[in-house]
Amino acid sequence: MPFLTDRLHDTARQQKLASALADENARMTGASSTKGMTPNAGLQTRFTFDLDQVEAELRAAIIGQDESLEQLLEILKVVRADIGDPRKPLATILFCGPTGVGKTETVRTLARALYGDADAFCRIDMNTLSQEHYAAALTGAPPGYVGSKEGTTILDQEKIEGTRNLPGLVLFDELEKASNEVVLALMNVFDNGLLTVASGERTYSFRNALVFMSSNLGARELMALDENSGNLWQRIRNSGKSRRERAHDIVMNSLLDRFPPELVNRIDHVDTFNWISRDKMPALVDVEMARLNRRLRKHDLSLSISTTLRDFLSVEGYDKRFGARGLRRAIRRNLEFPLAGFLLDGPAPDAPASGQAMTLVFADHKDGQVQFQYS
């Protein structure tokens, strides 16, 4: 019976793929109907996500990456209009830059904006595929090997294919840490949006998916670029190019040193994230506080902090090398640890007033330590 169940599931997948291909062919030949469109009503497409809502969530959660977000929003406009090549992924996007600047968080935020769940995307941690035989984790075991007939991979088909009204989301995280064989297995995905497992028993379609990748390639060179920005000789050499253009050149050179040109050539968009500057730290503290309050909500608590404490956390959490992750560690050490002690060992909070949904806690930084009180 398990074999029969697998066959039924495979048949259902093939029918779904065939239906999707039929839709793509209809769009290519112009057979899709324009019924229901009215002048000045805007283009009616199968995608229904709200671009304004997506933009608002991205800008609220991703700090200091305005240029990268602008590029992503332009890509999403093309997806929303449904005018891309139907025989390729909706877009193939590589985010490069230092650690802790928001590359993975951008995809998580996009998933939350589209599906209401930050984990509603297929994430493949490429650092776990660092050896050549791990290519079978993506393409399935070859014929003659155990598991070849099942065509089992680490891919999540439902999250990749999305729905008719929403794109699927895929993230190949830390791309450069995977073996060459694993990375080259993705070339067909980037080119025609299909991945057939080695046994031929199953085909995964990425044609309704936004394929994201992240990489830290070029991070050291980007740091050197910023450190030498005040050097006269560097300014002369780089005259005529903006900092973003020079950063893009560094990243492209690093990509071509690591990957073959035919792979890099199949990536639609390569975007470089900036280092997080010191002046962005207060805004990042606000983002982290919003996340902390979401976690406190299950205890019917809400935390607010003073400007003094906000400035203190901004200073303690700033480390250019580690980005937002350094700030999270600082908040955990300087705020969450003492907050947990106050809630567990401190005075019991007063009952919320009528109509008040949450018990309010106020935090301040005085005499070198964080102090809390119910308010």
SEGUVO-408661 format. One record per residue (C-alpha): x, z, y. Coordinates in steps of 0.001 Angstrom, whole numbers, plus 524288, in hexadecimal, padded with zeros to 5 digits. Layout:
SEGUVO-408661
XZY;...
end
This chain:
SEGUVO-408661
800008000080000;80AE080277809EF;80F597F46F807D1;8018E7EF5380A3A;800627F7A881687;80D447F24581BAC;8089B7E46981921;7FBEE7E6F58207C;8036A7EC9A82C01;80CA37E0F482C17;801157D79A82BCE;7FAEA7DEA18375D;807B07DDC683EED;809077CF4C83C1A;7FB1D7CCE5840A8;7FDBC7D47484D2A;80A307CCB684F8E;803447BFD684CD6;7F88B7C37F8566F;802A17C6C9860CC;809A77B9DF85E8E;7FCBF7B29C85FB2;7FA2F7B92286CC5;807C47B5508715E;805CB7A72886D5C;7F8BE7A6E687464;7FF0E7ABD2880D9;80A0A7A1F687F97;800917968E87E82;7F82079B698899F;7EC9B79E32880D0;7EA057ABAA8862D;7DD797AC6088E1C;7DCEB7AF3D89CA0;7CECF7B3A989BDB;7CBE37BF9C8A41F;7D6337BCCB8AE62;7D1BE7BC6D8BC6E;7D9047B82B8C88F;7E0A97C3508CED2;7DE4B7CBDC8C2C1;7EC1E7CA818BDE7;7F0DE7C51A8B109;7E9537CA458A549;7F27E7CC79899B4;7F2157D3B888CE0;7FAC47DEA489228;7F3277E94D89907;7FD3F7F35089D76;7FD217F7568ABB3;809D47F3548B25E;807AD7FCC18BDAD;8060B8083E8B474;81225804558ACB6;81A10803258B939;815708106B8BE15;81975817328B16F;826A9810718B0F9;82A01813B98BF10;825B2821D38BD52;82E11824078B133;83A2681B658B363;8420F81FA68BF33;84CC8817F78C5E1;84AAB80B268BE92;84209803BE8C81C;848A17F6878C621;847BF7F7788B752;839757FB558B816;836C17EFC48C100;83C797E6988B6D1;8347D7ECE08ABFA;827FD7EBDC8B3EC;82A847DD688B64C;82BC97DB908A798;81F237E31A8A560;818267DA148AEEC;81BDB7CE6D8A66F;8172C7D5BD89A68;80A6E7D9AD8A110;808007CB908A50F;80AB77C755896F1;812727BB4289AE1;81E8C7BD908927F;823177B59A886D8;81A0F7B9B287B9E;8248C7B6C687171;82DD57C107876B1;82CDC7CF8F879AB;825D17D27788660;833187D64888BF6;8406C7DA56886EC;846777E43989024;8538B7EB4488FA3;855697F78E897C9;863BB7FAA789A3A;869E0805E18A186;86F00813C58A04B;868EC81E53897F5;85DB58265C89D3A;8591781CE98A7CC;84BBA8197C8A226;84D5D80DC589915;846318139F88D73;83D2E81B6E89644;8388480EC989C98;8337E809E788F7E;82D4B8171588C78;8267C81722899AC;821B680933897A7;81C2880D1B88A62;8151C818A8890A9;80FAF80FDE89B6F;80AA9805BA891BA;8065480E1E8863D;8058181BF188B7B;8103E8201588207;81EBA8203788537;821F881E02876D4;8195E811EB87540;824D6808CB87346;82DBA8051C8680A;83AEA80B6B86AAF;846B5807A58627B;852AD81030864C1;85D8480656862B8;867E481101861E5;8627D813FC8544D;8655F805EB8501B;873F88060985280;877EC800A98452C;876127F29A840CD;86DB77F59D834D8;863BA7FC0E83DCC;85F117EE688417D;855C27EFE2835E8;84EC07FA8383DAE;84A1C7EFC9846E9;849197E3F683E04;845737EA9A8312F;84D2E7EB338248C;852187DDEC81F8E;84C1C7D8238130C;850E87DF27806F9;852B47EC3B80DC0;849DF7F80A80C93;83E6A7F700815F8;83FF87E87681890;8320D7E52181469;82C107EF5481D4F;8330B7E9DC8293F;834187F78C82EE9;83AF47F8E683C1D;83BDC80322846DD;833317FADB84FB1;825897FF958533E;81D0F7F38485289;8114B7F905859BD;819377FD7B86578;8208B7F088865D1;8147D7E7FB8657A;80CB67F03486F1F;7FE9C7EBEB8712B;7F81F7DFD38767A;7F6AC7E654883C8;803937EDB688458;8117A7E99088123;819517F02A87682;8259E7F76587A84;832A27F79287346;83F317FE7187734;84C457FC01870B4;8534C807CC8765F;8622D807DD8786F;8639F7F9F7873AF;8726A7F99987439;873CB8046E86A1C;86DDE7FC5A85F0D;8765D7F41385618;877EC7E590858CA;86FB57E20884CE1;864787EA84851A7;864DA7E4CE85F5E;865977D6C385AA9;859867D92985257;8520D7D9DF85F35;8556F7CC188639E;849467C61A85D7B;840F27D0AD863C6;8461F7CD2087141;844FF7BE8886EAF;837E47BC5C867F8;831CE7C9DA8676E;831187CAA28589F;838C07D2A684EC8;837047CF5D84074;83C7D7D9668370D;8471B7D52A82D9E;83DB67D4278221C;834567CB88829B5;829127D49782653;825EB7D89B8343B;8271B7D35D84210;8272A7DBC584E2F;822447D55985AA0;828307D971867AE;820BC7CEFF86F34;817737D8DA87529;822447E2A287818;82B1B7E67B8833C;8386B7E7F787CD6;841157F1AB883F5;84F397F50B88137;857EE7FF3C8876D;866A97FFD98882F;87162807CF88EA9;87ABD7FC4688EFC;882487FB6C89BB4;87F778098889FB7;88DD080CF18A1CD;8900F8008E8A9B1;88408803708B1E9;88961810FA8B4F2;8964F80AE78B8FD;88ED3801458C188;8887C80C668C911;895058145F8C9DF;89C70808C38CF8B;8919C8048E8D8C5;8990180A308E44D;8A5A4803548E0D2;8A9147F8B28EABC;8AED17EF888E077;8A2A07F0EA8D815;899EE7EDD48E3AD;8A1D17E1868E670;8A1427DD208D82F;892B17DF788D75F;88EE57DA388E4A9;882B77D1F28E431;87CB77D9298D896;873807E48F8D8F5;875E87F0AA8D0DA;86ADA7ECB58C7A2;870DB7DF2A8C58F;87E327E50C8C2AB;8780C7EECD8B93D;870EF7E3A58B264;87DCA7DC338B0DE;884307E82D8AAD6;879107E9FF8A137;878CF7DBA089D4E;887727DBB689AC4;885F57E7E989272;87AC27E1BD88AD3;882887D56F887F8;88E117DDA58837E;885517E4CF879C7;87B6E7DA7B87574;87C597CBD4872AE;877947C2DE87DAD;86C7B7BD6A8755B;8668C7CB028747B;868247CE3F882F0;862717C0E88864E;855CB7C47287F51;8534E7D05F887EB;849B97CD0F892C2;84D3E7D7BF89C67;859297E07A89DE8;8571C7EB798A79B;860E77F5AB8AC2A;85C988038E8AF37;8636C80B098BA0B;86A2E818198B989;86135822E18BE38;865CC826EE8CBBB;865D9834D98D0BE;85AFE832578DA95;8519282EB78CF85;852E383BDB8C8C6;847C1843088CFE6;83E5C8382E8CBEB;84347839368BDEA;840E6847E38BE37;832CB845038C1FC;8317583BB98B66F;836D5845E58AD16;82DEA8504D8B2C8;82223847898B064;8265B846458A22A;82843854E98A0EF;81AB2857348A66B;814ED84DF289C67;81B0585677891E2;81636862F589864;8085B85DCA8991F;805B48619A88AFB;807EC86FCC88F21;7FEFE86E3B89B03;80AC086FF98A3E8;80F9F868778AFA1;81D1586A538B5BA;8210B867978C3B5;82EAB869878C944;833F186C418D6CA;83BE6862958DEA1;847A186B9B8DCFE;846A086B1A8CE31;8448085C6A8CE8E;8510185AA18D661;85869863DA8CD56;8544D85C318C131;857E784F6B8C7F7;865BF8543E8CA35;8676885AB38BCE4;861F784EFD8B59C;869C38444B8BC34;8744683DE48B3F3;8764882F638B618;87B3582D848A82F;86F0A832F08A19E;863F382F268AABD;856888350B8A864;85A9783B5489B8C;863D6844468A2F8;8588E848548ABB9;84FF084B5489FF8;85A638544789A7A;85BAB85B248A795;84CEE85D2F8A878;84C6F8625389AAA;857A386BCD89D18;853DE870598AAC6;8450D86F808AA84;83F1786E5989CF5;8471387960896CB;84381883948A126;8357F87E508A1E1;833B98806C89349;838BC88E74894AA;82F9E891148A019;823C288BE8898C1;826DB8936988C4F;82BB08A050891C9;8265D8A0CE89FA7;8196D8A6178A47F;80D0F8A03089F1F;8071A8962C8A852;7FA5A899008AF2E;7EE76891EB8AA22;7EC90884F38B131;7E2A6885908BC1D;7D59987EFB8BA52;7D76D870408BA91;7E648871648B962;7EAD886A238AD42;7F8EE86ED48ACFF;800BE87B338AF00;80A85878188B9BE;818C687C3F8B8F8;821D887B398C4AB;830B187A908C312;83B0187CD58CD7E;849D587E0A8CDD7;84E6F88AAA8D415;85ACF892C68D302;860D3889118C972;855B38895D8BFA4;8485F8837C8BD3C;83CDF88C928BFD2;82EDE88A958BB7A;821B488FE28BF83;8139288CF68BC76;80C16887A08C803;
end
